[in-house]
């Protein structure tokens, strides 16, 4: 998914890692050079849906303007990690 708005410099990636771990999701999150945050989630459908809803709000300092859901073709490994900016 892609998350746009004031989502960099507000601890969004760290927040996603924490929330994803709480929901037992696997995947990754990273900043993008265009100012958005990109994430991939794998797990139960209910947990993935819950994470998407949480991303629509984000951490307290964030101002989420848009959440775009995109299918992931690449398999997601175990655990949840922060990747470098792309």
C-alpha positions, -999 to 999 in steps of 0.1 A, spaced: 0 0 0 10 36 -4 2 62 23 4 99 14 2 130 35 24 141 64 38 106 69 76 111 70 94 126 100 65 116 123 76 81 133 52 65 108 75 36 99 83 27 135 46 29 143 37 6 114 63 -20 126 49 -19 161 13 -22 150 21 -49 124 38 -70 151 9 -65 174 -14 -80 147 11 -108 139 16 -96 103 46 -102 81 60 -77 56 79 -45 53 77 -7 53 98 20 38 99 57 30 97 68 -7 116 97 -21 83 113 -32 74 117 6 50 88 8 53 56 28 51 22 12 42 -10 30 34 -46 23 14 -67 48 8 -105 49 -12 -125 73 -48 -132 81 -73 -112 60 -88 -98 92 -55 -86 105 -45 -71 72 -78 -52 70 -73 -39 105 -38 -27 97 -51 -9 66 -77 9 88 -51 18 114 -29 33 85 -58 56 76 -52 73 109 -15 67 117 4 78 147 -6 111 165 18 134 146 8 121 111 -17 136 88 -28 109 64 -44 122 32 -46 91 11 -42 53 15 -39 34 -18 -42 -4 -16 -20 -22 -42 -15 -60 -47 19 -74 -39 34 -98 -64 66 -105 -44 64 -130 -16 67 -114 19 92 -131 42 87 -139 79 87 -110 104 82 -73 98 111 -50 88 119 -14 78 135 -12 44 157 16 31 141 45 13 135 39 -24 
